[in-house]
Amino acid sequence: MSSGIAAPIGGRFARTRVAGFGGARDQERKRLRRHLRVTTLKALEDIATSGATEPRTMIDAAGEAATELRALVSSLSGVEGNSAMAELHREVAAALHDTTLQALEYLAGDGFGSELTAQTISRVAEDAATELRKGLLHLGSPEPCELVSGLTEVVSAAQRRGAVEVELVTDGIDGRVFGADAAALVGAVREALNNVHKHARANYALVRCEPTLGGARVVVHDDGIGVDLATIEAGLGLRHSIVERMSARGGIATVDSVPGQGMKVTLTTARTQEVAA
């Protein structure tokens, strides 16, 4: 056991280093929050409250905001190294890419050809603004997540885009999955639905969530045009935002698709155990 004589000196220096480093990270989080509030969030709020404006004007405003945010995301994600500050930048970039940037690009692309009305544009912008405000509170830190409530939010936002009918079915999963596992599933489902809106030309998508032994499985199935995965998988955001997101938690993501027969994305948490035959 230490006598405590030397500990105050070493301990004081150690605490100073940790506090100083943590302070720098906190300052950077505050700087990013301020920047996003006066740029991206303001742009979304302006679009959301300009419902009487012509859709093309709103779409152009979303395009400008998307271009600016895309540059920020690219800059943050390109930071190299293993320092806590570099990790903060990459975490923020990933979160913005998968949420706010996707919404802005959807608007900037006129719903990827859906000919959005001003009312729908306002609704999507308000949803994105609400999500960004929430994200700013947890910027660069883990956000509490429960699977069913998280999926409900993501599916509700997808429904409000209006281009595709999206249905959520949960089978006895309440409260089973939370924390990082739930966040991985919710994030992967969000990206799968983004892909449905971008590429599938679908009328309907079903999100089915069911319990497994100790975890959960979520299947996103659409009735769209399908793809040849051998030629197009890398371009759909599947690898990073879906497959790698799940594998980082020890989970599994599989993608099945045949041209003309839609796409099915199956997401399974790491704790799943196969039942013996």
N, C-alpha and C positions, 0 to 999 in steps of 0.2 A: 504493500500500500504506500502511496506517495505521502511524503511528509507535508506537501503543500507549499514548501518554501519557494521552489522554483516555478511552480505551476502558474502563479499569477503573471509572471513575466511572459513565459511562452504562451500561456492562455490568452493574455491580452493581445499579443501580436497576432495569434491565430484568429481571434475574434475580429480584429481590425481588418485582416485580409479578407475574411469571409464576408463581413459586413460591407466592405468597400466593393467587392466583386458583386455581391447581391444588389448593392445600391446602383451599380452601373447597369445591371440587367433591368432593374425596376425603372430606371430613368429611360432606358431604351424602349421599354414597353409603353411608358407614358408618351414618349415622342411619337411612336407609331400610332397610338390611340388618337393623339391630337391630329396627326396628319390624316388619318382615315376619317375622322369626324368632319374635317373641313373640306375634304375632297370627295371621297366615295359616298359617305353617308349623306352629305349635303346633296350630292347629285341624285341619289335615289329618292330622297325626300322631295326634291324639286319635281322629279318625274311623277312621283306618287300623287302630288297635289296639283298637277296640271292636267286634270282629266278633260278639261274643255279644249285642250290643245289638239291640233291635228296629230294623228298617230305618227306620221313621218318625222315631225319635229321631236317627238318624244323618243323615237327610235334613234334619231341622230344624236340626241343627248346621251342616250345609253351607250352608243358607240364611242363617243368621246370619253365617257367615264371608263368604259371597258379598256380602251387603249391605254389610259393612264394607269389603271390598276394592273393591267397585264405587265407593264414596264416595271412597276414596283415588285410584283410577284417574281418576275424574272430576276431582278436584282437581288432580292432576298434569298431566293432558292439557289442562286449561284454562289453564295458564300461558302468557302471551303474551310475545313478544319473541324476539330472536335471540341472546341471551346463551348462553354455554355451560351455565349453570345451568338456564336454561329448556329448552334442548335435552335436558339430562340428564333432567329431569322428564318431558318428552314421550316420550323413548325408553323410560324405565322404565314409563310408563303403557301404551305400546303393547305392550311385551313381556308385562306382567302381563295385559293384556286378552286377548291371543291365546293365552295358555297357562293360567295358574292360574285366572283368572276364568272361562274357558270350562269348565274341569273342575268348578269349584264349582257353576256354574249347571247343568251337566249333572246333578250329584248333587242339587242343590236342587229340580230339576224331576223327580226320580225317573226319570232317564234319558229325560225328555220323554215320559213315559207308558209306559215299558218295565217298570214294576214291578220295580225292582232288588232283588236279594237282598242281605242283609247282607254276604255274601262278596264280591259284585261291588262294592258300595260301598267296602268296605275296600280292594279291589284298585285301584280307580280313585283313591281318596284317596292310597294309597301311591305310585302312579305320579306323581300330581301333586306330592306332597311331594318325591319324588326329583328331578323336573324343576325344582322351585322351588329346592331346595338347589343344584343345578348352576347355575341362573340367578343366584343370589345371588353366586356367585363372579365372575361377569362383569357384574354389574349396571352398566348405563350404559356399557358398553364392548363393542366387537365380540367375538363369540364365534367361535372357530374352527369351521368347518363343512365337512363333505364330504358330497356329495349322497346317495350310496347309504346311508351309515351314518345320516345324518339322517333320510332317508325310512324306513329300517328302524325307528328309534325311534318315529317318529310313527305308523306303521302298527301296530306292536306295541301301542302304547298304545290305539289305536282298536280293535284286536281284543279287548283285555282288557276293554273296556266291555261286550262280550257281546251287545249289541243287534243288531249288523250284522256279517255276515261280511265281512272286508276282506282283500283279496289284493294283494300287491306283486309286480310282474314287472319285472325290469330286463334290458335287452337291450344288453350290451356297453358299459355306461356307466361302469364302475369307474374312479374316479380322474380322470374328465374334468372335473368341475365341483366347485369348492371356493370357500371364502371367501364374499364378499357375494352372489354369484350363487346359490350353493348355499343360503345362508340364506334368500334371497328365495323360492326354489322350495319349500323345506321349510316355511317359514311359510305360504305360500299353500296348500300341500297340507293342512297342519294345519287351516286355516280351512275348506277345502272339505269335509274329513271332519267337522268340527264341524257344518257345514250339513247333511250327510247324516244325522247323528244327530238334529239338531234338527227338520228339516223334511221329509225325503224319505220317511219311512216305508218305507225300503228294507230288503231282506233281504241284499243283496250290493253291494259296491263294489269296483271294480278300480282299482288305481293302477299305471299302466304308465309306465315311464321308459325313454327311448330316446335315443341320441346323435343330434345334428344336426351339421352342419359347424361345428365349433368351439364347440359348446354342448350343450344338452340340451332335450328336450321331455318334459313330464310330463302325462299325461291321467288325470283322476279321473272315473270313469264309474259311476253307480249305477243300480239297477233300480227306483228309487222312483216316486212319483206324478208327478214332474215339476212344472213351474210355467209360468205365462204370464209370461215375463220382462218384458213391457211393463208389467205391473201390480205385480210383486213384487220386482224385482231390488234396489231400494234397501234393502229390508228384510232381505235375506239376508246382509248383511255382505260382499257380493261387491265392492262398489266400493272400500272402504278396505282391507280386509285381504287382498284378492286382486288386483283390478285395479290399484289404486294402488301396492301393494307391488311388483308386477312392473314397472310403468311407471317407478317410481323408479330401477330398475336398467337402464332402456332395453329391458326385455323386453315381452312381450305376453301378455295373458290374454284368452281368449275363453270365453264361456259359451253353451252350446246346450241348450235344453230345450223339450219339448212336453208339455203335460198328459197324464199317463198313460204317458209313455215315458222317465221318468228324466231325469237331468241329466248333461251332460258338460262338464267344465272343462278347458281345454287351456292349458298354461303353457309358454312358450317363452323361452329366454334371449336376451339382446340379440345375442349373437355368431352366432346362426343365420343361415345364408345359404341362399337358395333355389337348388336345383340347376336349371340351365337345361334346358329340354325338348329 
